[in-house]
Amino acid sequence: MPKTSKHECKCGSVFTTKSNLAKHKRTACPLETDKIRFPCECGSTFTKKCHLSHHKRTACQLEAVKIRFPCECGRIFTQKGHLVNHKRTACPLQTVKIRFPCECGSVFTTKGRLANHKRTACPLQTVKIRFPCECGSVFTTKGRLANHKRTACPLQTVKIRFPCECGSVFTRKDSLAKHKRATCPLKKVKL
């Protein structure tokens, strides 16, 4: 098993990174009394100022003025980007919609989706980016191939596994930690 450092909180929770421990202390630790909170006048509290701002802009019942971005078709959006995307791709009043067509006939609303289609699925492309495994499985991304080899490939003799003392086995360390915190029958056992 790979060696990783543990970052333990006073409440007993264990994290693999310092940043996860800091987030836990800031937002969820029952022993931390100095949690950073951003309260709204309506009684809701938030751990980040941007979340409070978004709440006030979109959902707070006490705010008289909510920032809204209306479209001429009648739809209303809480973020300008959503309105722009709606006008570009779906608004029935727009006569010119930005579309990204593929030579095979498929049409996409973003350049990135078209590029992904051409790279992985377009029937007209003779060269598709594929990541084959020795077992015969084929993946569209390098990350999915790596995950397959690490956890499921029948040809790999060594699979990364994270066993729990109760007998459960996990392919990811964070899944094991979550299991130990929440559902493990041997929950009293330290990580």
Residue pairs with C-beta under 8 A, 6 or more apart in sequence:
1 160
1 162
2 160
4 16
4 173
5 16
6 14
6 15
6 16
6 191
7 14
7 15
7 16
7 17
7 18
7 20
7 21
8 14
8 15
8 21
8 191
9 15
9 21
9 24
9 25
9 29
9 31
10 29
10 31
11 29
11 30
11 31
12 190
13 21
13 24
13 29
13 181
14 177
14 191
15 21
15 24
15 177
16 173
16 174
16 177
25 32
25 35
26 32
26 35
26 36
26 47
27 35
27 47
29 35
35 47
36 47
37 45
37 46
37 47
38 45
38 46
38 47
38 48
38 49
38 51
38 52
39 45
39 46
39 52
40 46
40 52
40 55
40 56
40 60
40 62
41 60
41 62
42 60
42 61
42 62
44 55
44 60
46 52
46 55
56 63
57 63
57 66
57 67
57 78
58 66
58 67
58 78
60 66
66 78
67 78
68 76
68 77
68 78
69 76
69 77
69 78
69 79
69 80
69 82
69 83
70 76
70 77
70 83
71 77
71 83
71 86
71 87
71 91
71 93
72 91
72 93
73 91
73 92
73 93
75 86
75 91
77 83
77 86
85 109
87 94
88 94
88 97
88 98
88 109
89 97
89 98
89 99
89 109
90 97
91 97
98 109
99 107
99 108
99 109
100 107
100 108
100 109
100 110
100 111
100 113
100 114
101 107
101 108
101 114
102 108
102 114
102 117
102 118
102 122
102 124
103 122
103 124
104 122
104 123
104 124
106 117
106 122
108 114
108 117
118 125
119 125
119 128
119 129
119 140
120 128
120 129
120 130
120 140
121 128
122 128
129 140
130 138
130 139
130 140
131 138
131 139
131 140
131 141
131 142
131 144
131 145
132 138
132 139
132 145
133 139
133 145
133 148
133 149
133 153
133 155
134 153
134 155
135 153
135 154
135 155
137 148
137 153
139 145
139 148
149 156
150 156
150 159
150 160
150 171
151 159
151 160
151 171
152 159
153 159
159 171
160 171
161 169
161 170
161 171
162 169
162 170
162 171
162 172
162 173
162 175
162 176
163 169
163 170
163 176
164 170
164 176
164 179
164 180
164 184
164 186
165 184
165 186
165 189
166 184
166 185
166 186
168 179
168 184
170 176
170 179
177 191
180 187
180 189
180 191
181 187
